[in-house]
Amino acid sequence: MKKSKVLLVEDDSTVSQLIVDFLSKNGYEVTPYGDAPEALEGVRQRGLPHIALLDLGLPSMHGFELASRLKTMADVPIIFVTSSNDTETIVQGLKKYAEDFIVKPFELRELEARVQVVLSRMPSLDYASEPIVQIDENLEIDFAHNRIVLNKKTIGLTPTESILLHVLLRNAGRVVENRMLIARVWPSEDVFEDTLRVHMHRLRRKLEADSHHPHYIRTERGVGYMFTIKPPESFGQDPVEAIDN
């Protein structure tokens, strides 16, 4: 079983080292950065983390802005680690970006417990955190650069399409209900299923060789959507029949 990948962005080197040492000792793979630009470049090079721990008071970018940029790539779960206990800041962060807040000073055991709770709510396939996610012989996904390669053709994704695809891939083989997709993609907006259908249609037009007979994204009418993946040993076999919307 692979270790959960933790992205840590903290400009206080002492705090950062304490977190790295503690989480590493407890079985996590922690990649620390001291500021937002290097963290974003690190994600582009190394792939998505399973979870991100972000300080708010970073040198060149507020933690909310960094969270927003991560969220344009994929549905990365975030915990803010901060010295601010301002209620309005916490409420805004939880509504728009984060799964949780932890205020300094804190016990490292509490931080790990919060990480565990968030990860337990987030189904995760190990390969979904690779820089290039190889779905099959025809499809690759590069979430950090918002693009796919389908039949050797590179196609750009909008941030919304990238997040939708990431949520579906993370739950591959299971139907993700419409309400869950809406909550993950538009956490602070009033969005209805018609909007979801429009974005899903646009994603399918990019992702599917024939969007009217989709292979990768199947529809459970009135319920939600499911991403289907063939196991590697079945590459080259006929695709599984998909249900159109």
C-alpha positions in Angstrom: 0.0 0.0 0.0 1.4 3.4 -1.0 1.8 6.2 1.4 -0.6 9.1 1.4 1.1 12.1 -0.3 0.9 15.3 1.8 1.7 18.7 0.3 2.9 21.0 3.1 3.3 24.8 2.5 4.6 26.5 5.5 7.2 29.4 5.6 8.2 28.8 9.3 11.0 26.2 8.8 10.8 25.1 12.4 7.1 24.3 12.3 7.5 22.8 8.8 10.2 20.4 10.0 8.2 19.3 13.1 5.3 18.5 10.9 7.4 16.7 8.3 9.2 14.6 11.0 6.0 13.6 12.8 3.9 12.8 9.7 6.7 10.9 8.0 7.2 8.8 11.2 3.6 7.9 11.0 3.6 6.7 7.5 3.0 9.7 5.3 5.0 11.0 2.3 5.4 14.7 3.0 6.7 17.2 0.5 7.4 20.6 2.2 7.6 24.0 0.5 8.3 27.4 2.0 6.1 29.4 -0.4 3.3 29.1 -2.9 5.1 29.4 -6.3 7.5 26.6 -5.5 4.6 24.5 -4.2 2.6 24.9 -7.4 5.6 24.1 -9.5 6.3 21.1 -7.3 2.7 19.8 -8.0 3.2 20.3 -11.7 6.3 18.2 -11.6 5.4 15.5 -9.0 1.7 15.2 -9.4 -1.3 15.9 -7.1 -1.1 15.3 -3.4 -3.7 13.3 -1.6 -4.1 16.2 0.8 -2.6 19.7 1.2 -1.7 21.5 4.5 -1.5 25.2 3.8 -0.4 28.1 5.9 -2.4 31.3 5.3 0.4 33.8 5.9 2.8 32.9 3.1 5.4 35.4 1.8 4.2 35.9 -1.8 0.6 34.7 -1.8 -2.2 34.3 0.7 -3.2 30.8 1.5 -6.6 31.3 0.0 -5.1 32.2 -3.3 -2.9 29.1 -3.2 -5.9 27.0 -2.4 -7.8 28.5 -5.3 -5.0 27.7 -7.7 -4.8 24.1 -6.5 -8.6 23.8 -6.9 -8.2 24.8 -10.6 -6.3 21.6 -11.1 -8.4 19.1 -9.2 -10.4 18.5 -6.1 -7.5 18.5 -3.7 -8.6 18.3 -0.1 -7.1 21.1 2.0 -6.5 21.8 5.7 -5.4 25.3 6.6 -2.7 25.4 9.2 -2.6 29.0 10.6 -2.1 31.3 13.5 -5.3 33.2 12.7 -8.4 32.3 14.8 -10.6 35.0 13.2 -14.0 33.5 12.8 -14.8 35.2 9.5 -11.5 33.9 8.0 -12.3 30.4 9.1 -15.8 30.5 7.8 -14.8 31.9 4.5 -12.0 29.3 4.2 -14.3 26.4 5.0 -17.0 27.5 2.6 -14.8 28.0 -0.4 -11.7 25.9 -0.1 -11.0 23.7 2.9 -12.1 20.6 4.7 -10.7 21.8 8.0 -8.8 24.5 9.9 -6.2 24.0 12.6 -5.0 27.0 14.6 -1.4 27.3 15.9 -0.2 26.3 18.4 -1.5 22.8 18.0 -0.6 19.3 19.0 0.9 17.2 16.2 -1.3 14.3 17.2 -4.3 16.5 16.6 -3.0 17.5 13.2 -2.5 13.9 12.2 -6.0 13.0 13.4 -7.5 15.7 11.3 -5.5 14.5 8.3 -6.8 11.0 8.8 -10.4 12.1 9.1 -10.3 14.1 5.9 -8.5 11.3 4.0 -11.1 8.8 5.2 -13.8 10.8 3.5 -11.9 11.0 0.2 -11.8 7.8 -1.8 -8.4 7.8 -3.5 -6.8 5.7 -6.2 -3.0 5.7 -5.8 -2.4 6.3 -9.5 -4.6 9.4 -9.6 -1.8 11.2 -7.8 0.8 10.5 -10.5 2.0 13.4 -12.7 0.5 11.7 -15.7 -2.4 9.4 -15.1 -2.5 6.6 -17.7 -6.1 5.4 -18.0 -5.6 3.0 -20.9 -3.7 2.9 -24.2 -5.8 5.8 -25.5 -6.2 8.2 -22.7 -3.8 10.1 -20.4 -4.7 12.8 -17.9 -2.5 15.6 -16.6 -4.5 17.3 -13.9 -1.7 19.8 -12.9 -1.7 21.2 -16.4 -5.5 20.9 -17.1 -5.2 18.7 -20.1 -5.7 15.2 -21.5 -4.1 13.3 -24.2 -6.7 11.3 -26.2 -5.5 9.1 -29.1 -2.2 11.1 -29.0 -4.0 14.5 -29.3 -3.6 17.0 -26.5 -6.8 18.6 -25.4 -7.1 21.4 -22.8 -9.6 21.2 -19.9 -11.2 24.1 -18.1 -10.7 24.1 -14.3 -14.3 23.0 -13.8 -13.9 20.0 -16.2 -10.6 19.1 -14.5 -12.3 19.0 -11.1 -15.2 17.1 -12.4 -12.9 14.5 -14.0 -10.8 14.2 -10.8 -13.8 13.6 -8.6 -15.1 10.9 -11.0 -11.7 9.3 -11.3 -11.2 9.2 -7.6 -14.4 7.3 -7.3 -13.8 5.2 -10.4 -16.2 2.2 -10.6 -18.8 3.9 -8.3 -21.7 6.2 -9.2 -21.1 9.7 -7.8 -24.4 11.3 -7.1 -25.3 14.6 -8.7 -25.5 16.4 -5.4 -22.0 15.2 -4.4 -20.5 16.4 -7.7 -22.1 19.8 -7.3 -20.9 20.1 -3.7 -17.3 19.2 -4.6 -17.1 21.3 -7.8 -19.1 24.3 -6.7 -18.9 24.3 -2.8 -19.9 27.9 -2.3 -22.3 28.5 -5.2 -26.0 27.7 -5.8 -25.8 25.4 -8.7 -28.5 23.1 -10.2 -28.3 19.8 -12.0 -28.8 21.5 -15.4 -25.5 23.3 -14.9 -23.8 20.0 -14.0 -25.2 18.4 -17.1 -23.9 21.2 -19.4 -20.4 20.9 -18.0 -20.5 17.1 -18.1 -21.6 17.3 -21.8 -18.7 19.5 -22.6 -16.3 17.2 -20.8 -17.6 14.2 -22.6 -17.1 16.0 -26.0 -13.4 16.3 -25.2 -13.0 12.9 -23.5 -15.0 10.6 -25.6 -14.3 9.5 -29.2 -18.1 9.5 -29.6 -19.8 11.7 -27.0 -23.2 10.2 -27.9 -21.9 6.7 -27.0 -19.5 7.5 -24.1 -17.0 4.9 -22.9 -15.4 6.5 -19.9 -18.2 8.4 -18.2 -21.4 6.5 -17.7 -24.7 7.9 -16.6 -27.0 6.5 -13.9 -30.2 8.3 -14.9 -31.6 10.5 -12.2 -28.7 9.6 -9.9 -25.3 10.6 -11.1 -22.2 9.6 -13.1 -19.5 6.9 -13.0 -16.0 6.8 -14.5 -15.2 3.4 -15.8 -11.7 2.0 -16.1 -10.6 -1.2 -17.7 -7.9 -3.1 -15.7 -4.5 -3.0 -17.4 -4.7 -6.7 -18.4 -7.8 -5.8 -20.5 -6.0 -3.1 -22.6 -6.7 -3.8 -26.2 -10.0 -5.6 -25.7 -13.3 -4.2 -26.7 -14.6 -1.4 -24.6 -17.4 -1.9 -22.1 -20.7 -0.6 -23.4 -21.5 2.8 -21.9 -24.9 4.4 -21.1 -25.5 7.8 -22.8 -27.2 10.7 -21.1 
